């Protein structure tokens, strides 16, 4: 009876703690024990009813046997029944409860799969009793407002999945880990979060001289440039430098030649989700667009590379916006987006307000702080290293001292 009790106790723990996602993987591989286990776990109320029915019967039977043996051997002792019950309780606790359940919790598959082969026919034999027990339990649970037919699906929300990926450091390189986290963030990220801000857009002003325009074209590190008149709000189109570089050395090259090569500009609401914009870029076969606000004013520029960088990060860019120093601190370009900073530093700075570190500092300070100013931004100590008349340029994050 003690061995049977250990089996029922251990198998209960193993079946209830087995990793459901590994179980599904083994089912796809056609593992026979996993298939039977999954079928049993589809109705955990029936499985628990069967296990507890068998376990209680075995425990009560063991107690009865111990009592009968004690009375037959030591009939003259008045307290022998109590002593026998105490000894049986200790023995059962050690050998039939704690030990098998501990082993089952550490290695659930070791007992779960063999147990499934036993419980499957046993459930068919004892089904009438189990059904009656489950019926009474269901009625009792409904009295307290619990419906056993609900919430049977086993699913993960986004935050739980992010936690699993974060904890899987030993199973994948950090760069792939960041990539997966970036994919999960696509749903909440908007074009505004990743766009190049208006003041950093590099373009060709048709009001400039043709000589200046040619110099800009030849020295530009970009493959496409916005072409506008006076203001970026008056964009004429986008110029692909591969098309124009063949013409700039011709004697008759002028501004009209540039206008003839322009492609129609694409305007994107800044609140557009990143994943939706990726689909739009794909369907319209374009790689660049201008983000506009509710009034139609240009707020920034977004490219397909920006969208891809949101997923794969540093795999497609050589730009280093956060550099670790020898003392453990970080020099961070203040133009870095809050989302990218969170990804690089593994922080949780708020992303609902300002989209860049500079914006976050200005909102916190309500002024442009002087170089050398030290503040604690959402619990992270930092020092302003460089600024200009309009914004913060470079920030040094000081690592927190660990308590001794």
Number of C-alpha atoms within 10 A of each C-alpha: 17 18 13 14 23 24 20 26 22 25 28 25 20 26 26 17 16 21 12 15 11 11 18 15 12 16 17 11 11 11 15 13 18 23 18 19 24 18 12 19 17 12 13 15 18 18 22 18 20 23 21 16 16 17 20 13 14 19 20 12 14 17 18 13 12 16 18 14 14 18 16 9 10 12 13 9 11 10 11 16 18 12 14 17 16 12 13 18 14 12 13 21 15 13 15 23 19 15 15 25 22 14 16 25 20 14 14 22 21 15 21 24 22 15 21 24 14 10 20 15 11 14 19 10 11 14 15 11 14 22 16 12 16 19 12 11 15 16 14 12 13 11 10 8 9 12 12 16 9 7 8 11 7 7 11 10 7 13 10 11 15 18 11 12 17 16 11 13 12 8 9 10 10 13 13 16 18 21 20 17 21 22 15 16 18 16 13 11 21 20 26 24 24 25 22 21 18 17 9 10 16 17 21 21 20 20 12 12 11 15 11 12 19 19 11 14 22 12 8 14 10 11 11 19 20 23 24 18 14 13 13 22 15 13 20 18 19 23 24 18 17 10 14 18 13 9 14 20 10 9 7 9 14 16 15 9 13 20 15 9 15 18 15 12 17 15 17 23 18 23 15 15 17 24 17 13 20 16 11 14 17 11 9 9 9 15 17 21 22 26 25 21 15 9 6 12 15 22 21 23 25 23 21 15 14 21 23 17 18 23 20 21 21 15 12 12 11 8 7 11 17 21 13 12 10 7 8 11 16 19 20 22 22 25 20 20 23 26 22 22 20 14 17 14 10 11 14 12 16 13 16 8 10 17 21 22 24 23 21 21 22 16 13 14 12 10 11 19 19 15 16 14 12 17 17 13 14 12 9 13 14 21 19 23 19 18 18 11 7 8 17 23 18 21 26 23 22 17 13 11 6 5 4 3
